[in-house]
Amino acid sequence: MSRHRETLAVHYGADDFKDRDQLTRTLGRERAKDTTLDYGDAFAERRGLVRSEILVERRPAPEGLSPDAARPPKRSMFDGLKLSRAPVADKALQAPALSATTQDVALQRGVARYTAAWADAERMGEQGLPILPHQRAAMQQAREGLDGVSREATADLGSALSRNPGLAARGVTPEGMKAVQRAMTAERTVRLDPAARAERFVDDWCGLQTRRLELGTSYQAADARKAIEGRMKTMAEGLGRDAQVESILRGKKPELGLERVREVAGVSMGDVLVRSLSLGRSMRIGR
C-alpha cells in the first residue's frame, strides 16, 4: 500500500471479518520477518521450525574427508512431495528424452485427441453453426499437445484432415484411425518429396481452374470466382518459397494450361501462373 499517496479504499468480506475493528487488528498484528538462521534454537522452536532441518551444523570434518563430504546431503525442494501420477509417467518426465515406445504412445494419443477435437468442430460447420469457444480451446490445446511431441505430425495431420472432409469423424473408430494414419503418411510423403509436392500442386491448380471456368463470367458468381482466384494466386505466390517445386513445374506447363503463355526470361513460375489468371479472364471476355 506504499504506492498510495492520498486515498485508499479497502474492501473486505463480512464472512471473514465481523466488523472493521477485527479487520484493523488482523492487518495491524506483528508478523515475524526475521531470518531464523540468525538466532538461537529457542527462536526457531517458538515458530514451529526444526533448526536441524534448515541449518547444517558446522562440525570438523573427519580426518581424510573434505568439509563438503562430511556434510549431510542437501535436501531437495521436492523432498516429501508426492504426486498422484503413475510411475511410468514419472520416468517419462524425468528422462532427458522420450524413449521410442513412450514417444509412439504420446504421438498416438496426440493424434487421437486432435482428430476428435477437429471432428467436433467440423460437425458444427456441417450443421451451419459457429464453432463454440470451448471447441476452439479444445482444438488449440490438442494442437499444442501434439506440437510438443512432433510439429511435423501436427502439420501432416492438419493437412490430411483439411483435405479429406469427414476423415476426422471416422477417426473415432479403430479402422477410422488407420485411415487417418494412412492419410498422414501420404501428407508426409508430399512434405518431403518435391516431385510429390509438384504433382499435388498440379492437381490442386487444375481442380480450382475447372471450378473457376464452370462459374463463367456471370455477375452472380463474381464473389465465388474471386475467392477461387484468390486461392490460386496464393498458391502461385507460394512457389517462391519452394524452388524445387517451381523448377519441376516448368516442365509441366501443358498440364497447367500454360501452352499459350510465353515465358519471359527472369520471370518466376509463380508470376507466370498469376498472369495466366488475368489472361484467361480476358480470353473469356473476348468470346
C-alpha positions as CSV (number, residue, x, y, z in Angstrom):
1,M,0.0,0.0,0.0
2,S,3.0,2.3,0.0
3,R,2.2,3.5,-3.5
4,H,-1.0,5.3,-2.5
5,R,-0.3,9.0,-1.8
6,E,-3.7,10.4,-1.0
7,T,-6.6,7.9,-0.6
8,L,-7.0,4.2,-0.3
9,A,-10.2,2.1,-0.4
10,V,-10.2,-1.3,1.3
11,H,-12.9,-3.8,0.7
12,Y,-13.3,-6.9,3.0
13,G,-15.8,-9.7,3.2
14,A,-18.3,-9.8,6.1
15,D,-18.0,-13.6,6.3
16,D,-14.2,-13.2,7.1
17,F,-14.4,-10.2,9.5
18,K,-17.4,-9.4,11.6
19,D,-16.6,-5.7,11.8
20,R,-13.9,-3.1,10.9
21,D,-12.2,-3.4,14.3
22,Q,-11.4,-7.1,13.6
23,L,-10.0,-6.1,10.2
24,T,-7.8,-3.5,11.8
25,R,-6.5,-5.9,14.4
26,T,-5.8,-8.5,11.8
27,L,-3.9,-6.2,9.5
28,G,-2.1,-4.5,12.3
29,R,-0.7,-7.6,14.0
30,E,3.0,-8.0,14.1
31,R,4.4,-10.6,11.6
32,A,7.8,-12.1,12.1
33,K,10.1,-11.1,9.2
34,D,13.3,-12.2,10.8
35,T,15.7,-14.7,9.3
36,T,15.7,-17.6,11.7
37,L,19.2,-18.7,10.8
38,D,20.5,-15.6,12.7
39,Y,19.0,-16.6,16.0
40,G,19.3,-19.4,18.5
41,D,17.3,-22.7,18.7
42,A,14.6,-21.2,21.0
43,F,13.7,-18.6,18.5
44,A,13.1,-21.2,15.7
45,E,11.2,-23.5,18.0
46,R,8.8,-20.8,19.1
47,R,7.8,-20.5,15.4
48,G,7.4,-24.2,14.9
49,L,10.7,-24.7,12.9
50,V,13.2,-27.5,13.4
51,R,16.5,-25.9,13.2
52,S,18.4,-29.1,12.4
53,E,16.4,-29.3,9.1
54,I,17.3,-25.8,7.9
55,L,20.9,-25.4,9.1
56,V,23.7,-27.9,8.8
57,E,25.8,-27.8,11.9
58,R,29.4,-26.9,11.2
59,R,31.4,-29.7,12.7
60,P,35.0,-30.5,12.0
61,A,35.4,-32.9,9.1
62,P,36.7,-36.4,10.0
63,E,40.3,-37.0,9.1
64,G,40.8,-37.7,5.4
65,L,37.5,-36.1,4.3
66,S,36.8,-32.7,2.9
67,P,34.3,-30.4,4.8
68,D,31.8,-30.7,1.9
69,A,31.9,-34.6,2.0
70,A,31.3,-34.6,5.8
71,R,28.1,-32.6,5.5
72,P,24.7,-34.4,5.1
73,P,23.3,-34.3,1.6
74,K,21.3,-31.1,0.9
75,R,17.6,-31.5,1.0
76,S,15.8,-31.0,-2.3
77,M,12.9,-28.6,-2.6
78,F,10.8,-31.5,-3.8
79,D,11.6,-33.8,-0.9
80,G,8.4,-35.2,0.6
81,L,6.3,-34.2,-2.4
82,K,4.1,-37.0,-3.6
83,L,2.3,-36.6,-7.0
84,S,-0.6,-38.8,-7.9
85,R,0.9,-40.0,-11.2
86,A,1.8,-43.4,-12.5
87,P,5.4,-44.5,-12.1
88,V,5.8,-44.8,-15.9
89,A,4.7,-41.2,-16.4
90,D,7.2,-40.0,-13.8
91,K,10.0,-41.8,-15.6
92,A,9.0,-40.2,-18.9
93,L,9.0,-36.7,-17.3
94,Q,12.4,-37.2,-15.6
95,A,14.1,-38.7,-18.6
96,P,16.1,-36.2,-20.8
97,A,14.4,-37.6,-23.9
98,L,11.3,-39.7,-24.5
99,S,12.0,-43.3,-25.4
100,A,10.8,-44.6,-28.8
101,T,7.9,-46.5,-27.2
102,T,6.8,-43.7,-25.0
103,Q,7.0,-41.2,-27.9
104,D,4.9,-43.5,-30.1
105,V,2.2,-43.7,-27.4
106,A,2.3,-40.0,-26.9
107,L,2.1,-39.4,-30.6
108,Q,-0.9,-41.8,-31.0
109,R,-2.7,-40.1,-28.1
110,G,-2.0,-36.6,-29.5
111,V,-3.3,-37.6,-33.0
112,A,-6.4,-39.1,-31.5
113,R,-7.1,-36.1,-29.4
114,Y,-6.5,-33.6,-32.2
115,T,-8.7,-35.7,-34.6
116,A,-11.5,-35.8,-32.0
117,A,-11.4,-32.0,-31.5
118,W,-11.3,-31.5,-35.3
119,A,-14.4,-33.8,-35.7
120,D,-16.3,-31.9,-33.1
121,A,-15.6,-28.5,-34.8
122,E,-16.3,-30.0,-38.3
123,R,-19.7,-31.3,-37.1
124,M,-20.7,-27.7,-36.2
125,G,-19.7,-26.5,-39.6
126,E,-21.7,-29.2,-41.4
127,Q,-24.8,-28.0,-39.4
128,G,-24.2,-24.4,-40.4
129,L,-23.4,-23.5,-36.8
130,P,-20.4,-21.4,-35.5
131,I,-17.6,-23.2,-33.6
132,L,-18.1,-22.7,-29.9
133,P,-15.3,-21.1,-27.7
134,H,-14.8,-24.3,-25.8
135,Q,-14.4,-26.2,-29.0
136,R,-11.8,-23.8,-30.3
137,A,-10.0,-24.1,-27.0
138,A,-10.0,-27.9,-27.2
139,M,-8.5,-27.7,-30.7
140,Q,-5.8,-25.3,-29.6
141,Q,-4.9,-27.5,-26.6
142,A,-4.8,-30.6,-28.8
143,R,-2.7,-28.9,-31.4
144,E,-0.2,-27.6,-28.7
145,G,-0.1,-31.1,-27.1
146,L,0.7,-32.7,-30.5
147,D,3.3,-30.0,-31.2
148,G,5.1,-31.0,-28.1
149,V,5.6,-34.5,-29.5
150,S,6.1,-33.6,-33.2
151,R,5.4,-30.4,-35.1
152,E,5.8,-32.4,-38.3
153,A,3.0,-34.7,-37.2
154,T,0.8,-31.7,-36.5
155,A,1.3,-30.3,-39.9
156,D,0.7,-33.7,-41.6
157,L,-2.5,-34.3,-39.6
158,G,-3.9,-30.9,-40.2
159,S,-3.3,-31.2,-43.9
160,A,-4.8,-34.7,-44.0
161,L,-7.9,-33.6,-42.2
162,S,-8.5,-30.4,-44.2
163,R,-8.1,-32.3,-47.5
164,N,-10.4,-35.1,-46.5
165,P,-13.7,-33.9,-45.1
166,G,-15.3,-36.5,-42.8
167,L,-12.0,-38.2,-42.1
168,A,-11.9,-36.8,-38.6
169,A,-15.3,-38.2,-37.8
170,R,-14.2,-41.7,-39.0
171,G,-11.2,-41.4,-36.7
172,V,-13.2,-42.2,-33.6
173,T,-13.1,-45.9,-34.6
174,P,-10.1,-48.2,-34.9
175,E,-10.5,-48.5,-38.6
176,G,-11.0,-44.8,-39.0
177,M,-7.8,-44.1,-37.1
178,K,-5.9,-46.4,-39.5
179,A,-7.3,-44.3,-42.3
180,V,-6.1,-41.1,-40.5
181,Q,-2.6,-42.6,-40.2
182,R,-2.6,-43.6,-43.9
183,A,-3.6,-40.0,-44.8
184,M,-0.8,-38.6,-42.6
185,T,1.7,-40.9,-44.3
186,A,0.6,-39.6,-47.6
187,E,1.0,-36.0,-46.4
188,R,4.4,-36.7,-45.0
189,T,5.5,-38.0,-48.5
190,V,4.2,-34.8,-50.1
191,R,6.0,-32.7,-47.5
192,L,9.4,-34.4,-48.0
193,D,9.3,-35.2,-51.8
194,P,9.5,-32.2,-54.2
195,A,8.1,-34.4,-57.1
196,A,5.1,-35.3,-54.9
197,R,4.6,-31.6,-54.0
198,A,4.7,-30.7,-57.7
199,E,2.0,-33.3,-58.5
200,R,-0.1,-32.1,-55.7
201,F,0.2,-28.5,-56.9
202,V,-0.8,-29.5,-60.5
203,D,-3.9,-31.4,-59.2
204,D,-5.0,-28.6,-56.9
205,W,-4.4,-25.9,-59.5
206,C,-6.3,-27.8,-62.2
207,G,-9.2,-28.5,-59.8
208,L,-9.5,-24.9,-59.0
209,Q,-9.2,-23.9,-62.6
210,T,-12.0,-26.2,-63.6
211,R,-14.3,-24.8,-60.9
212,R,-13.4,-21.3,-62.0
213,L,-14.2,-22.0,-65.6
214,E,-17.5,-23.6,-64.6
215,L,-18.6,-20.4,-62.8
216,G,-18.3,-18.5,-66.1
217,T,-18.4,-14.7,-66.2
218,S,-21.8,-14.1,-64.7
219,Y,-22.2,-11.3,-62.2
220,Q,-23.9,-13.6,-59.7
221,A,-20.8,-15.8,-59.5
222,A,-18.4,-12.9,-59.1
223,D,-17.7,-13.5,-55.4
224,A,-17.2,-17.2,-55.8
225,R,-14.9,-16.7,-58.8
226,K,-12.9,-14.1,-56.9
227,A,-12.5,-16.4,-54.0
228,I,-11.1,-19.2,-56.2
229,E,-8.8,-16.8,-58.0
230,G,-7.5,-15.6,-54.6
231,R,-6.7,-19.2,-53.6
232,M,-4.9,-19.8,-56.9
233,K,-2.9,-16.6,-56.6
234,T,-1.8,-17.6,-53.1
235,M,-0.7,-21.0,-54.4
236,A,1.3,-19.3,-57.2
237,E,3.0,-16.8,-54.9
238,G,3.9,-19.6,-52.5
239,L,6.1,-21.2,-55.2
240,G,8.7,-18.5,-54.3
241,R,9.4,-20.5,-51.1
242,D,9.8,-23.8,-52.9
243,A,12.5,-23.5,-55.6
244,Q,12.5,-27.3,-56.2
245,V,8.8,-27.5,-57.0
246,E,9.0,-24.3,-59.1
247,S,11.7,-25.9,-61.2
248,I,9.7,-29.1,-61.7
249,L,6.6,-27.2,-62.7
250,R,8.4,-25.5,-65.6
251,G,8.2,-28.9,-67.3
252,K,4.5,-29.3,-66.6
253,K,3.2,-26.2,-68.4
254,P,0.8,-28.2,-70.7
255,E,-0.8,-29.8,-67.6
256,L,-1.2,-26.4,-66.0
257,G,-2.8,-24.9,-69.2
258,L,0.1,-22.6,-70.0
259,E,0.7,-23.6,-73.6
260,R,-0.3,-20.1,-74.8
261,V,1.6,-18.2,-72.2
262,R,5.0,-17.2,-73.4
263,E,7.8,-17.5,-70.8
264,V,9.8,-14.3,-70.3
265,A,13.4,-14.6,-69.1
266,G,13.7,-13.6,-65.4
267,V,10.0,-14.1,-64.7
268,S,9.2,-16.7,-62.0
269,M,6.8,-19.5,-62.5
270,G,4.6,-18.0,-59.8
271,D,4.3,-14.8,-61.8
272,V,3.5,-16.8,-65.0
273,L,0.7,-18.5,-63.2
274,V,-0.7,-15.3,-61.8
275,R,-0.5,-13.7,-65.3
276,S,-2.4,-16.7,-66.7
277,L,-5.4,-15.8,-64.4
278,S,-5.8,-12.4,-66.0
279,L,-5.1,-13.8,-69.5
280,G,-7.8,-16.4,-69.1
281,R,-10.2,-13.9,-67.9
282,S,-9.6,-11.6,-70.9
283,M,-9.9,-14.5,-73.3
284,R,-13.3,-15.4,-71.9
285,I,-14.5,-11.9,-72.2
286,G,-13.4,-11.8,-75.8
287,R,-15.5,-14.8,-76.6
